Amino acid sequence: MARPGDLMCFGMLRDNRLLIIIAQHDSTAEAQAKWLFGIDDEQEGAFRFHDNTERELDAFGAQIFEALGINVEVRDDTYLPEMIGRWGYRFPSNEEFAAFSQSSLTDVDPTHDDPDDVVIEYYDRSYLLFKLYERAVIQHDYDAAPFVSDGVIDVDSFTSFYTSVRNRRMSRAGKVLEIHIAHILDARGIEYEAQAKTENGKKPDFLFPSQAAYEDPAFPEEQLRMLASKTSIKDRFRQVADEANRIRDKHLFTLTPGDVTHPKLAQLDELHIHLVMPKVVKESYDDLIQGETMTFSRFIEEIQGLQADRPQSLTLL
């Protein structure tokens, strides 16, 4: 299926396996492969060597490798005994897990530190701790009720086991990210309402300043904002377009490098959806995409400015 102009990467793994990646030109996969391996814009037919031997993987890099079927192990197990002491071998709620992740970063201050840095620190730490704890839980559950006996697999038990692991992974990341964003907004005294109801029962992730203000026809539309939160936008950004009809220009927070392509940016522009990213993620894109993207810190400054300029009579509780 490869075509001229596509990207081909050859990577030698530590166990001497050869990894070959072929990504379609101008696709999300190509952008993520370039970001992952530190590849600048390449001209067609060019070949270059990139040494990533000493590079440390963050949560985003680990997720890309796992999507390729390459397992990434967490080496630092400092917090594992404390997590097992707190929760045993049963996952806590997303709120509990996010709060623990935040509290483990004692040198991060969501009130005064750059929100771009804080949200990345929170997300990375949550991912690390989840990987560490999940591995311990899976091993414990398997030891308690293995689905392989004398070389024979109990298919029903295996299917149930796999499904529970997959569903937990799929539901965790997005929800925990929302909790981290809310924690930063709370620390900065920003008025908002999470999961407020708008037209047709839609529930935008964050509505500023409140649902009551949104429902009040006397409240100026230019004072309203909406922020959707998605770890990776893929094609799900379309659902953001009709989550709050009073707000023409909507904002979408995302933090996956290489997730936005030029065709996808054009589709977002047509729907009046503006991207919001932490600075380090924004800088992973080219000048065109960066020019159409707002940092998380800048978005918070805009909301704080609206809140400060708003007459007291317009603040609805």
C-alpha positions in Angstrom: 0.0 0.0 0.0 3.0 2.3 0.2 3.3 5.1 -2.3 6.0 7.6 -3.4 6.3 10.3 -0.9 5.3 8.2 2.1 7.6 8.0 5.1 9.6 4.8 5.8 11.4 4.4 9.1 13.8 1.6 10.0 14.5 1.2 13.7 16.8 -1.3 15.5 15.4 -2.3 18.8 17.6 -3.3 21.8 16.7 -7.0 21.3 18.1 -6.8 17.7 14.7 -6.9 16.1 14.2 -4.5 13.2 11.2 -2.2 13.3 9.9 -0.9 10.0 7.2 1.7 9.8 5.6 3.0 6.6 3.3 6.0 7.1 1.1 7.7 4.6 2.2 11.1 3.5 0.5 14.0 5.4 -1.2 11.6 7.8 -1.4 11.5 11.6 0.8 8.4 11.6 3.5 10.2 9.6 3.4 13.2 11.9 3.7 11.1 15.0 6.5 9.0 13.6 8.4 12.1 12.7 7.9 13.5 16.2 8.7 10.2 17.9 12.1 9.8 16.1 13.0 13.5 16.0 12.7 13.7 12.2 12.7 17.2 10.7 11.0 17.8 7.3 12.5 15.4 4.9 12.7 15.8 1.1 11.4 13.0 -1.0 14.1 10.4 -1.6 16.3 11.6 1.3 17.8 9.2 3.9 19.1 10.3 7.3 20.2 8.5 10.5 18.8 9.6 13.8 20.3 8.3 17.1 17.5 8.0 19.7 19.4 5.6 21.9 19.6 7.8 25.0 16.2 9.5 24.6 13.7 9.0 27.5 10.2 8.2 26.5 7.3 10.3 27.9 3.7 9.2 28.0 3.1 10.2 24.4 6.0 8.3 23.0 5.1 5.2 25.1 1.6 5.3 23.7 2.8 5.4 20.1 5.1 2.5 20.7 2.3 0.5 22.4 0.0 1.2 19.4 2.8 -0.5 17.3 2.7 -3.5 19.5 5.9 -2.7 21.4 5.6 -3.0 25.2 7.1 -0.2 27.2 8.0 -0.9 30.8 8.1 1.5 33.7 11.4 1.2 35.5 10.7 3.5 38.5 8.4 1.6 40.9 8.9 4.0 43.8 5.1 4.6 44.3 3.9 1.0 43.9 4.0 -0.1 47.5 2.1 3.0 48.5 -0.6 2.4 45.9 -1.0 -1.2 46.9 -1.2 -0.1 50.5 -3.9 2.3 49.7 -6.0 0.3 47.3 -4.9 -3.3 47.4 -5.2 -4.8 43.9 -8.5 -3.0 42.9 -8.4 0.2 40.9 -9.7 3.3 42.7 -12.0 5.8 41.1 -10.5 8.1 38.4 -10.8 11.0 40.9 -8.8 9.2 43.6 -6.2 8.1 41.1 -5.8 11.6 39.6 -5.6 13.2 43.1 -2.9 10.7 44.1 -0.9 11.5 40.9 -1.2 15.2 41.6 -0.1 14.9 45.2 2.9 12.8 44.3 4.3 15.9 42.4 5.3 17.9 45.5 7.2 20.5 43.4 4.3 21.3 41.1 2.1 24.3 42.1 -1.1 24.5 39.9 -1.8 28.0 41.3 1.4 29.7 40.3 3.3 27.4 37.8 2.8 27.7 34.1 -0.5 25.7 33.3 1.2 24.3 30.2 3.9 22.7 32.3 1.5 21.6 35.1 -1.0 19.7 32.8 1.9 17.9 31.1 3.5 17.0 34.5 0.1 15.7 35.7 -0.6 13.7 32.6 2.9 12.1 32.5 2.8 11.2 36.1 -0.7 9.7 35.8 0.4 7.6 32.9 3.5 6.3 34.7 1.6 5.4 37.8 -1.2 3.7 35.9 1.2 1.6 33.9 3.0 0.6 37.1 -0.1 -0.2 39.1 -1.9 -1.9 36.2 0.9 -4.3 35.7 0.8 -5.3 39.4 -3.0 -5.7 39.3 -3.0 -7.8 36.2 -0.3 -10.1 37.6 -2.2 -10.4 40.9 -5.5 -11.2 39.1 -3.8 -13.8 36.8 -2.1 -15.5 39.8 -5.4 -15.7 41.6 -7.3 -17.2 38.6 -5.1 -18.1 35.7 -6.8 -18.8 32.4 -4.1 -21.2 31.3 -4.0 -24.6 32.8 -1.8 -27.5 31.5 -1.4 -25.6 28.3 -5.1 -25.2 27.7 -6.6 -21.7 27.5 -10.0 -21.0 29.2 -11.3 -18.8 26.3 -14.2 -17.3 28.3 -12.0 -16.4 31.2 -9.4 -14.9 28.9 -11.9 -12.9 27.0 -13.4 -11.5 30.1 -10.0 -10.7 31.5 -8.8 -8.9 28.3 -12.1 -7.0 27.9 -11.8 -5.6 31.5 -8.2 -4.4 30.9 -9.0 -2.9 27.5 -12.1 -1.0 28.8 -10.3 0.3 31.8 -7.5 1.7 29.6 -9.9 3.3 27.1 -12.0 5.0 29.8 -9.2 6.2 32.1 -7.0 8.6 30.1 -9.7 11.0 28.9 -11.5 11.2 32.2 -8.3 11.7 34.2 -7.2 14.5 31.8 -10.5 16.3 32.5 -9.9 16.0 36.2 -6.4 17.5 35.9 -7.7 20.4 33.9 -10.5 21.0 36.4 -7.9 20.9 39.2 -5.8 23.6 37.5 -8.9 25.8 36.9 -10.0 25.4 40.5 -6.5 26.4 41.8 -6.7 29.6 39.7 -10.2 30.5 40.9 -11.8 30.3 37.4 -15.5 30.1 37.2 -16.7 27.1 35.1 -19.1 24.2 35.1 -18.1 20.7 34.1 -20.5 18.5 32.2 -23.2 21.2 32.0 -26.2 20.4 29.9 -26.8 22.4 26.7 -29.1 21.8 23.7 -30.4 18.3 23.1 -28.8 17.0 26.3 -25.3 17.6 25.1 -22.6 17.9 27.9 -19.6 19.9 27.0 -16.6 19.1 29.2 -16.2 22.7 30.5 -18.6 25.6 30.1 -17.5 29.1 31.2 -18.8 30.7 33.4 -21.8 28.4 34.1 -24.8 26.7 32.8 -27.0 29.3 34.3 -25.2 32.0 32.4 -25.5 30.0 29.2 -29.2 29.6 29.6 -29.8 33.3 30.4 -30.6 35.0 27.1 -29.5 38.3 28.7 -26.0 37.0 29.3 -23.7 38.2 26.4 -22.6 35.5 24.1 -19.2 37.0 23.7 -18.7 36.3 27.4 -19.3 32.6 27.0 -16.6 30.0 26.3 -16.6 26.2 25.9 -13.7 23.9 26.2 -13.7 20.2 25.1 -11.0 17.9 26.3 -9.6 15.0 24.3 -6.3 13.3 24.7 -6.3 12.5 21.0 -8.8 14.1 18.6 -8.9 11.7 15.7 -12.3 12.2 14.1 -14.1 12.8 17.3 -13.7 16.5 17.0 -16.9 16.7 15.0 -19.1 16.1 18.0 -17.7 19.2 19.6 -19.3 21.4 17.0 -22.8 21.1 18.3 -22.2 20.9 22.0 -23.1 24.5 22.7 -25.0 26.3 20.0 -24.8 29.8 21.6 -21.0 29.6 21.3 -19.9 30.0 17.7 -16.2 29.6 18.2 -15.4 26.6 20.4 -12.1 25.5 21.9 -10.7 21.9 21.9 -7.9 20.9 24.3 -5.6 18.1 23.1 -2.1 17.0 24.0 -1.0 14.3 21.6 2.0 15.3 19.4 1.5 14.7 15.7 -2.2 14.3 16.0 -3.2 17.2 13.9 -2.6 17.3 10.1 -3.2 20.1 7.6 -6.4 18.5 6.2 -7.7 18.0 9.8 -6.8 21.6 10.6 -8.9 22.7 7.7 -11.9 20.7 8.9 -11.5 22.2 12.3 -11.5 25.7 10.9 -14.7 25.0 8.9 -16.4 24.0 12.2 -15.0 27.0 14.1 -13.1 24.8 16.5 -9.9 26.3 17.8 -7.2 24.1 19.2 -5.7 24.5 22.6 -2.4 22.7 23.5 0.3 22.8 26.1 3.3 24.8 24.7 5.6 21.7 24.4 3.0 19.9 22.3 2.2 23.0 20.2 5.9 23.4 19.3 6.0 19.9 17.9 4.0 21.1 14.9 4.9 23.2 11.9 4.4 27.0 11.7 1.0 26.7 10.0 -0.5 24.6 12.7 1.2 26.5 15.5 -0.3 29.7 14.1 -3.8 28.3 14.4 -3.3 26.9 18.0 -3.6 28.6 21.4 -1.5 27.4 24.4 -3.4 26.3 27.5 -1.8 29.1 29.4 -3.1 31.7 26.9 -6.6 30.2 27.1 -6.6 30.5 30.9 -5.5 34.1 30.6 -8.3 34.8 28.2 -10.9 33.3 30.6 -9.4 35.2 33.6 -9.6 38.4 31.5 -13.3 37.8 30.7 -14.0 37.0 34.4 -12.2 40.1 35.6 -14.0 42.4 33.1 -17.5 40.9 33.7 -19.8 43.2 35.7 -20.8 41.6 39.0 -24.4 41.6 37.9 -23.6 39.2 35.1 -22.0 36.6 37.4 -24.7 34.0 38.0 -24.4 31.4 40.8 
